[in-house]
Amino acid sequence: MVIPNKPLRFILVALVACLPVMSFANSEKDAVHTQTEVAHEAAAEGHHAEPTDIKSKIKGFIGHHVLDSHDFTLTQDDETGKYYGFPLPVILWDNGLHIFSSAKFNHGHAVAESNGSYYAINHHDGKIYRTDASGEITENEKTGHPTNVRPIDFSITKTVVSIFAAALLMFLLFSALAKSYAKNGGIASGVGRIFEPLVVYIRDEVAIPNIGEKHYKKYMSYLLTIFFFVLFLNILGLTPLGINATGNLTITFALALITFLITNLSANKNYWGHIFWMPGVPKPMRIILAPIELLGVFIKPFSLMIRLYANIFAGHIVLMSIIGLMFIFKSWIGSSLSFGLSFVLSILEILVAFLQAYIFTMLSALYFGSAVEEHHHEEAHH
């Protein structure tokens, strides 16, 4: 399928032009929300005046942006302090099941009561801890970590909502694409035509070269799922919604764990033979190399996890920091330079969103290929 050049250029230019504006709107929303949180923390510590240090506010805003949240706040009225968004369900296991709305926390400013137990959100890490009726969270003087009991949290957070949204979007888009194939004799139609070249590219340039013609089909469903899932979450992270799903270590850990399990559960005897008793190598060296090769089995998914997390997380931090410089300079020259740089970085983040989805998929395919590779018989006689 060939996409005409003019419409494609128009779409790319429109996306590039709008994305920095959306990112800037996101920064203003989060900055206002963070200022309210900083003021609340100061009041809890006995200070009645809102902090005026702009650098501290920007630092707090960046920290809030990359953290998960138990409510989905879209914007806030700075004058009235009213939030616009919707609460999410809180599901805790703490000597029994506790289910209630995150509205009880009042965006972290109140203590929630459930079945005689009290819970509060720690502003430093966004986690829920059990407290008394006052909502006090005590910290260890040496480590700085809260000493309160932390219940097991199964809550539907902002990150979980974004995962459901990405999954639903994928289901609708590719269900429509599959139906159009069946209806039009193998020819895509509708919005699915936009994603058809990417599907073909993953098959022809990622799956087949790395896995091989014989085995690639049984991995295609996972490779396509992981590519578009990571891509959609990366793109959602660049919108004003303030979502940082793939910059969350637990999310990248889960994705890398799935790749790890598929690789090792579908591996053939040649794969394990090359790990524990490498052919073509002197026997004393095989004993030395076996633990190193076995360590590599765990290092590969670990590198997948860290690479995706670090690139997305660092991209959010850098972009938000550059935007924050606009409020520090307070001059048309400095602010204009900061805006221009954030514009360029926003364009770069689009490239990173696609690139990281591709790298995760390509490396997964490479690991699958090594797991099912069939070695020549003469190799064992060297």
Long-range contacts (C-beta under 8 A, 24 or more apart in sequence): 1-188, 1-193, 1-196, 1-197, 3-197, 15-350, 16-346, 16-347, 16-350, 19-238, 19-346, 19-347, 19-349, 19-350, 20-339, 20-342, 20-343, 20-346, 20-347, 22-238, 22-239, 22-240, 23-238, 23-240, 23-319, 23-323, 23-342, 23-346, 24-323, 24-339, 24-342, 25-240, 26-65, 26-239, 26-240, 26-241, 26-242, 27-61, 27-65, 27-320, 27-323, 27-324, 29-73, 29-74, 29-75, 29-76, 29-240, 29-242, 30-61, 30-64, 30-65, 30-242, 30-320, 31-57, 31-58, 31-61, 31-324, 31-327, 32-75, 32-76, 32-78, 33-61, 33-64, 33-73, 33-76, 33-83, 33-107, 34-60, 34-61, 34-63, 34-64, 35-60, 35-61, 36-76, 36-81, 36-107, 37-64, 37-107, 37-108, 37-123, 40-108, 40-109, 40-123, 41-123, 54-327, 54-328, 55-328, 58-321, 58-324, 58-327, 58-328, 61-320, 61-324, 62-317, 62-320, 62-321, 62-324, 65-242, 65-244, 65-316, 65-320, 66-244, 66-247, 66-313, 66-316, 66-317, 67-125, 67-126, 67-244, 68-126, 68-157, 68-158, 68-159, 68-244, 68-248, 69-126, 69-157, 69-158, 70-102, 70-105, 70-121, 70-126, 70-128, 70-155, 70-157, 70-158, 71-102, 71-103, 71-105, 71-107, 71-158, 72-158, 72-161, 72-241, 73-107, 74-241, 83-107, 88-155, 88-156, 88-157, 88-158, 88-161, 89-155, 89-156, 90-119, 90-128, 90-155, 91-153, 91-154, 91-155, 91-156, 92-119, 92-128, 92-151, 92-152, 92-153, 92-154, 92-155, 93-151, 93-152, 93-154, 94-130, 94-149, 94-151, 94-152, 98-151, 102-155, 110-135, 111-135, 119-151, 122-146, 127-153, 128-153, 128-155, 158-242, 158-243, 159-243, 159-244, 159-245, 159-248, 159-251, 162-233, 162-236, 162-241, 162-243, 162-245, 163-233, 163-245, 163-251, 165-236, 166-229, 166-232, 166-233, 166-236, 166-245, 167-229, 169-232, 170-225, 170-228, 170-229, 170-232, 174-228, 195-228, 198-227, 198-228, 199-224, 202-227, 202-361, 206-358, 206-361, 206-362, 206-365, 207-365, 210-362, 210-365, 210-366, 210-368, 210-369, 211-365, 211-368, 211-369, 211-372, 212-369, 212-372, 212-373, 215-368, 215-369, 215-372, 218-266, 219-262, 219-365, 219-368, 222-258, 222-262, 222-364, 223-361, 223-364, 223-365, 226-255, 226-258, 226-259, 226-360, 226-361, 226-364, 227-357, 227-358, 227-360, 227-361, 228-357, 229-255, 230-255, 230-308, 230-356, 230-357, 230-360, 230-361, 231-353, 231-354, 231-357, 234-312, 234-352, 234-353, 234-354, 234-356, 234-357, 235-350, 235-353, 237-312, 237-316, 237-353, 238-346, 238-349, 238-350, 238-353, 244-312, 244-313, 244-316, 246-308, 246-309, 246-312, 246-356, 247-309, 247-312, 247-313, 247-315, 247-316, 248-309, 249-305, 249-309, 252-304, 252-305, 252-306, 252-308, 252-309, 253-305, 255-304, 255-305, 255-308, 255-360, 256-301, 256-302, 256-304, 256-305, 256-308, 257-301, 259-301, 259-304, 259-364, 259-367, 260-298, 260-300, 260-301, 262-364, 262-368, 263-300, 263-301, 263-364, 263-367, 263-368, 263-370, 263-371, 264-297, 264-371, 266-368, 266-371, 266-372, 267-371, 267-372, 268-371, 268-372, 268-373, 268-374, 270-373, 270-374, 270-375, 271-370, 271-371, 271-372, 271-373, 274-375, 279-375, 279-379, 279-380, 279-382, 280-379, 280-380, 280-382, 300-363, 300-367, 303-363, 304-360, 304-363, 304-364, 307-356, 307-359, 307-360, 308-356, 308-359, 308-360, 311-352, 311-356, 312-352, 312-356, 315-345, 315-348, 315-349, 315-352, 318-345, 319-345, 319-346, 319-349
